[in-house]
Amino acid sequence: MEKGNIKITRTKQFANKLRSISIFINKKEVDSLAEGETKNFELDAGINEIYVKIDWCKTKPLKIDIRKNETQEFILGSNAAEWKILFSIYYIAYKTENYLYLKKK
């Protein structure tokens, strides 16, 4: 089967500083990222679904189309960073899908 890769880099932020964030690929937990960490994941070429999760907060699943030998890069972080940390309770209680972000670099 043809393969491609994704590279995910977790930002350095005060929010969740001491906690790892779980990485899910095609609905399976494959690993986790600590603050400032970068990891590469090999995927089958074609459509794949990725999302990240901490406790009950997770991103909306991203459908990505990976081509043979291609590497796509993503940034992972929390929307409750900097001054927005004051709204952490709001994100955790009401906007669980917006607490974390996973976006293309």
Backbone as a chain_set.jsonl record, in Angstrom:
{"seq": "MEKGNIKITRTKQFANKLRSISIFINKKEVDSLAEGETKNFELDAGINEIYVKIDWCKTKPLKIDIRKNETQEFILGSNAAEWKILFSIYYIAYKTENYLYLKKK", "coords": {"N": [[0.838, -1.179, 0.0], [0.501, 2.255, -0.749], [2.132, 4.984, 0.891], [1.992, 7.959, 2.951], [2.772, 10.904, 4.906], [2.076, 12.631, 8.012], [2.96, 15.483, 9.88], [2.95, 16.636, 13.089], [3.068, 19.413, 15.163], [3.177, 20.507, 18.429], [2.307, 23.486, 20.014], [4.022, 25.706, 22.327], [2.494, 26.522, 25.196], [0.864, 28.051, 28.02], [-1.573, 26.94, 28.803], [-2.547, 23.705, 29.556], [0.076, 22.904, 29.919], [1.51, 20.91, 31.354], [0.407, 18.578, 30.487], [-0.312, 15.869, 28.262], [-1.557, 15.678, 24.891], [-3.825, 13.71, 23.187], [-3.523, 11.944, 20.079], [-5.526, 11.112, 17.366], [-6.02, 8.967, 14.676], [-7.931, 8.09, 12.001], [-9.97, 7.311, 13.78], [-8.632, 5.913, 15.777], [-6.636, 5.923, 18.658], [-3.366, 6.927, 18.432], [-1.06, 8.02, 19.499], [0.497, 10.5, 21.645], [1.096, 14.001, 22.317], [3.447, 16.004, 23.963], [4.019, 19.26, 25.442], [5.458, 21.47, 23.087], [6.458, 19.439, 21.517], [7.166, 17.501, 18.536], [5.919, 15.217, 16.179], [5.995, 12.591, 13.726], [3.756, 10.836, 11.598], [2.995, 7.921, 9.855], [0.801, 7.299, 7.187], [-1.734, 5.568, 5.313], [-1.923, 6.242, 1.849], [-4.397, 8.444, 0.504], [-7.747, 9.278, 1.63], [-7.853, 10.311, 4.95], [-8.706, 10.591, 8.431], [-8.209, 12.874, 11.021], [-7.928, 13.841, 14.458], [-7.582, 15.566, 17.617], [-7.388, 15.16, 21.203], [-8.133, 15.997, 24.577], [-9.037, 15.013, 27.68], [-12.485, 15.472, 27.781], [-12.59, 17.229, 25.714], [-12.273, 17.808, 22.305], [-10.994, 18.228, 18.972], [-12.787, 19.097, 15.98], [-13.125, 16.49, 13.621], [-10.655, 16.284, 11.055], [-10.638, 15.812, 7.64], [-8.245, 14.57, 5.566], [-6.397, 14.463, 2.549], [-3.995, 12.4, 1.643], [-1.157, 12.026, -0.326], [0.967, 9.699, -2.103], [4.164, 9.449, -0.677], [3.996, 12.055, 0.287], [4.226, 14.716, 2.711], [2.29, 16.256, 5.084], [1.953, 19.123, 7.119], [0.992, 20.036, 10.442], [-0.291, 22.189, 13.027], [-0.746, 22.12, 16.501], [-2.635, 23.224, 19.242], [-3.987, 25.173, 22.013], [-6.994, 27.011, 22.162], [-7.494, 28.423, 24.399], [-5.44, 30.202, 25.234], [-2.909, 32.604, 26.204], [-4.407, 35.726, 26.844], [-6.919, 34.657, 26.577], [-7.092, 32.572, 28.291], [-8.58, 33.174, 30.448], [-11.093, 32.452, 29.739], [-11.238, 29.718, 29.929], [-12.944, 27.961, 31.412], [-15.368, 28.406, 30.11], [-14.795, 27.383, 27.516], [-14.261, 24.693, 28.193], [-16.686, 23.86, 29.312], [-18.776, 24.62, 27.495], [-17.902, 24.921, 24.823], [-16.501, 22.655, 23.822], [-15.465, 21.57, 21.468], [-13.961, 23.602, 20.503], [-11.887, 24.127, 22.207], [-9.348, 23.053, 21.746], [-7.111, 23.345, 18.925], [-6.357, 22.166, 15.649], [-4.573, 22.668, 12.948], [-3.635, 23.189, 9.503], [-0.265, 23.828, 8.677]], "CA": [[0.0, 0.0, 0.0], [1.258, 3.505, -0.813], [2.127, 5.687, 2.177], [2.328, 9.368, 3.078], [3.033, 11.251, 6.304], [1.694, 13.917, 8.587], [3.862, 15.951, 10.928], [2.179, 17.482, 14.0], [3.867, 20.139, 16.145], [2.377, 21.13, 19.485], [2.867, 24.767, 20.427], [4.329, 25.895, 23.746], [1.489, 27.401, 25.777], [0.607, 27.82, 29.439], [-2.72, 26.031, 28.91], [-2.214, 22.278, 29.439], [1.534, 22.818, 29.861], [2.036, 19.671, 31.92], [-0.425, 17.458, 30.049], [-0.202, 15.434, 26.869], [-2.778, 15.699, 24.089], [-3.906, 12.467, 22.408], [-3.67, 12.04, 18.628], [-6.361, 10.05, 16.8], [-6.003, 8.852, 13.219], [-8.963, 7.134, 11.585], [-10.72, 6.932, 14.994], [-7.806, 5.123, 16.689], [-5.601, 6.693, 19.35], [-2.079, 6.414, 17.96], [0.059, 8.576, 20.258], [0.177, 11.768, 22.299], [2.146, 15.016, 22.196], [3.713, 16.884, 25.093], [4.24, 20.648, 25.038], [6.622, 21.737, 22.253], [6.896, 18.217, 20.84], [6.795, 17.26, 17.14], [5.98, 13.801, 15.804], [5.574, 12.212, 12.375], [2.909, 9.65, 11.544], [2.838, 7.371, 8.51], [-0.587, 6.97, 6.877], [-2.022, 5.08, 3.968], [-2.298, 7.304, 0.911], [-5.846, 8.552, 0.341], [-8.463, 10.085, 2.619], [-7.69, 9.927, 6.345], [-9.357, 11.509, 9.361], [-7.412, 13.082, 12.229], [-8.377, 14.796, 15.468], [-6.829, 15.5, 18.864], [-8.31, 15.139, 22.334], [-7.679, 16.026, 25.961], [-10.246, 14.789, 28.481], [-13.691, 15.427, 26.936], [-12.473, 18.264, 24.675], [-11.567, 17.335, 21.118], [-11.214, 19.031, 17.77], [-13.625, 18.487, 14.955], [-12.26, 15.672, 12.757], [-10.198, 16.831, 9.773], [-10.419, 14.833, 6.57], [-7.092, 14.995, 4.778], [-6.07, 13.608, 1.409], [-2.545, 12.19, 1.62], [-0.634, 11.397, -1.547], [2.161, 8.871, -1.935], [5.409, 10.14, -0.314], [3.729, 13.441, 0.687], [4.148, 15.028, 4.134], [1.504, 17.445, 5.415], [2.304, 19.59, 8.457], [-0.094, 20.597, 11.231], [0.008, 22.834, 14.305], [-1.701, 21.762, 17.547], [-2.571, 24.104, 20.401], [-5.234, 25.46, 22.722], [-7.572, 28.344, 21.964], [-7.531, 29.074, 25.711], [-4.067, 30.639, 25.473], [-2.677, 34.026, 26.459], [-5.49, 36.356, 27.608], [-8.128, 33.831, 26.474], [-7.102, 31.579, 29.359], [-9.661, 33.575, 31.351], [-12.32, 31.813, 29.262], [-11.045, 28.263, 29.935], [-14.153, 27.282, 31.895], [-16.351, 28.507, 29.028], [-14.422, 26.416, 26.482], [-14.376, 23.336, 28.722], [-18.09, 23.529, 29.584], [-19.732, 24.876, 26.417], [-17.303, 24.902, 23.48], [-15.465, 21.621, 23.911], [-14.849, 21.345, 20.153], [-13.11, 24.758, 20.189], [-10.84, 24.283, 23.216], [-8.095, 22.765, 21.043], [-7.134, 23.506, 17.47], [-5.429, 21.412, 14.82], [-4.701, 23.322, 11.644], [-2.512, 23.033, 8.581], [0.799, 24.823, 8.803]], "C": [[0.889, 1.25, 0.0], [1.074, 4.283, 0.484], [2.463, 7.164, 2.007], [2.511, 9.657, 4.561], [2.33, 12.536, 6.705], [2.683, 14.214, 9.708], [3.053, 16.916, 11.785], [3.124, 18.086, 15.027], [2.931, 20.782, 17.155], [3.076, 22.403, 19.947], [3.211, 24.749, 21.917], [3.368, 26.94, 24.283], [1.332, 27.067, 27.252], [-0.528, 26.816, 29.636], [-2.257, 24.597, 28.649], [-0.72, 22.006, 29.384], [2.076, 21.451, 30.303], [1.298, 18.424, 31.447], [-0.188, 17.126, 28.585], [-1.567, 15.481, 26.197], [-2.745, 14.475, 23.174], [-4.161, 12.743, 20.933], [-4.481, 10.834, 18.144], [-6.283, 10.109, 15.276], [-6.97, 7.738, 12.843], [-9.633, 6.465, 12.789], [-9.949, 6.054, 15.969], [-6.772, 6.031, 17.341], [-4.25, 6.09, 18.994], [-0.894, 6.896, 18.789], [-0.432, 9.804, 21.012], [1.369, 12.708, 22.151], [2.231, 15.831, 23.474], [3.956, 18.298, 24.557], [5.532, 20.783, 24.233], [7.118, 20.556, 21.432], [6.389, 18.156, 19.396], [6.925, 15.768, 16.859], [5.47, 13.626, 14.382], [4.77, 10.92, 12.445], [2.763, 9.208, 10.094], [1.387, 6.927, 8.322], [-0.677, 6.321, 5.509], [-2.38, 6.269, 3.094], [-3.811, 7.268, 0.722], [-6.448, 9.413, 1.435], [-8.274, 9.483, 4.009], [-8.371, 10.978, 7.21], [-8.489, 11.627, 10.611], [-8.132, 14.048, 13.161], [-7.528, 14.603, 16.716], [-7.801, 15.661, 20.026], [-7.554, 15.248, 23.65], [-8.937, 15.992, 26.818], [-11.454, 14.685, 27.555], [-13.666, 16.481, 25.834], [-11.692, 17.7, 23.489], [-11.874, 18.26, 19.947], [-12.237, 18.336, 16.882], [-12.694, 17.669, 14.061], [-11.923, 16.391, 11.444], [-10.038, 15.684, 8.789], [-9.288, 15.373, 5.705], [-6.826, 13.968, 3.679], [-4.552, 13.538, 1.3], [-2.161, 11.484, 0.325], [0.614, 10.591, -1.213], [3.381, 9.76, -1.707], [5.217, 11.604, 0.081], [3.767, 13.553, 2.215], [3.36, 16.312, 4.297], [1.805, 17.813, 6.862], [1.128, 20.283, 9.125], [0.441, 21.192, 12.527], [-1.119, 22.48, 15.272], [-1.533, 22.714, 18.722], [-3.937, 24.283, 21.034], [-5.699, 26.87, 22.401], [-7.663, 29.111, 23.278], [-6.109, 29.478, 26.106], [-4.02, 32.15, 25.659], [-3.846, 34.608, 27.254], [-6.77, 35.529, 27.578], [-8.194, 32.762, 27.556], [-8.179, 31.907, 30.391], [-10.979, 32.907, 30.975], [-12.226, 30.286, 29.261], [-12.299, 27.511, 30.356], [-15.227, 27.287, 30.813], [-16.063, 27.468, 27.945], [-14.668, 24.981, 26.958], [-15.836, 22.92, 28.9], [-18.993, 23.612, 28.353], [-19.183, 24.748, 24.999], [-16.18, 23.871, 23.416], [-14.758, 21.377, 22.582], [-13.942, 22.499, 19.738], [-11.971, 24.958, 21.182], [-9.456, 24.063, 22.601], [-8.236, 23.116, 19.572], [-6.067, 22.62, 16.846], [-5.6, 21.975, 13.425], [-3.452, 23.097, 10.81], [-1.532, 24.172, 8.755], [0.953, 25.586, 7.514]], "O": [[1.915, 1.284, 0.68], [0.007, 4.249, 1.099], [3.128, 7.562, 1.051], [2.415, 8.748, 5.386], [2.031, 13.398, 5.879], [3.172, 13.311, 10.387], [2.526, 17.905, 11.275], [3.886, 17.374, 15.68], [2.008, 21.51, 16.788], [4.273, 22.404, 20.234], [2.748, 23.888, 22.666], [3.414, 28.103, 23.881], [1.625, 25.952, 27.684], [-0.464, 25.954, 30.512], [-1.639, 24.322, 27.62], [-0.297, 20.978, 28.854], [2.995, 20.912, 29.686], [1.542, 17.33, 31.956], [0.102, 18.006, 27.774], [-2.6, 15.341, 26.851], [-1.76, 14.237, 22.475], [-4.913, 13.651, 20.577], [-4.167, 9.689, 18.468], [-6.459, 11.167, 14.671], [-6.847, 6.602, 13.301], [-9.835, 5.251, 12.825], [-10.541, 5.502, 16.896], [-6.109, 6.815, 16.661], [-4.008, 4.904, 19.219], [0.16, 6.26, 18.791], [-1.625, 10.108, 21.017], [2.494, 12.278, 21.897], [1.218, 16.289, 24.003], [4.084, 18.494, 23.349], [6.577, 20.274, 24.639], [8.114, 20.679, 20.719], [5.326, 18.688, 19.075], [7.907, 15.134, 17.247], [4.638, 14.393, 13.897], [5.062, 10.029, 13.244], [2.448, 10.012, 9.216], [0.816, 6.264, 9.188], [0.194, 6.504, 4.659], [-3.057, 7.195, 3.54], [-4.429, 6.204, 0.771], [-5.746, 10.184, 2.089], [-8.507, 8.292, 4.217], [-8.585, 12.111, 6.778], [-8.081, 10.621, 11.192], [-8.847, 14.948, 12.72], [-6.836, 13.594, 16.855], [-8.888, 16.218, 19.871], [-6.48, 14.67, 23.817], [-9.805, 16.856, 26.688], [-11.44, 13.876, 26.627], [-14.638, 16.608, 25.09], [-10.588, 17.18, 23.652], [-12.877, 18.974, 19.939], [-12.505, 17.143, 17.024], [-11.583, 18.11, 13.77], [-12.779, 17.014, 10.816], [-9.37, 14.693, 9.086], [-9.362, 16.485, 5.181], [-7.01, 12.766, 3.87], [-3.905, 14.51, 0.909], [-2.762, 10.482, -0.061], [1.233, 10.784, -0.166], [3.608, 10.712, -2.453], [6.204, 12.331, 0.198], [3.394, 12.619, 2.925], [3.712, 17.341, 3.721], [1.903, 16.943, 7.727], [0.37, 21.013, 8.487], [1.47, 20.768, 13.053], [-2.296, 22.531, 14.915], [-0.41, 22.98, 19.151], [-4.911, 23.637, 20.649], [-4.902, 27.807, 22.371], [-7.886, 30.322, 23.272], [-5.638, 29.132, 27.189], [-4.96, 32.87, 25.318], [-4.239, 34.019, 28.261], [-7.621, 35.679, 28.455], [-9.227, 32.115, 27.729], [-8.636, 31.027, 31.121], [-11.883, 32.807, 31.805], [-13.062, 29.626, 28.645], [-12.674, 26.527, 29.719], [-15.92, 26.288, 30.62], [-16.965, 26.756, 27.505], [-15.214, 24.159, 26.223], [-16.186, 21.763, 28.666], [-19.878, 22.774, 28.179], [-19.944, 24.49, 24.067], [-15.059, 24.176, 23.009], [-13.581, 21.017, 22.566], [-13.232, 22.398, 18.737], [-11.165, 25.873, 21.012], [-8.512, 24.794, 22.898], [-9.345, 23.178, 19.04], [-5.019, 22.362, 17.439], [-6.639, 21.787, 12.792], [-2.366, 22.849, 11.333], [-1.916, 25.325, 8.953], [1.802, 26.472, 7.418]]}, "num_chains": 1, "name": "protein.A"}
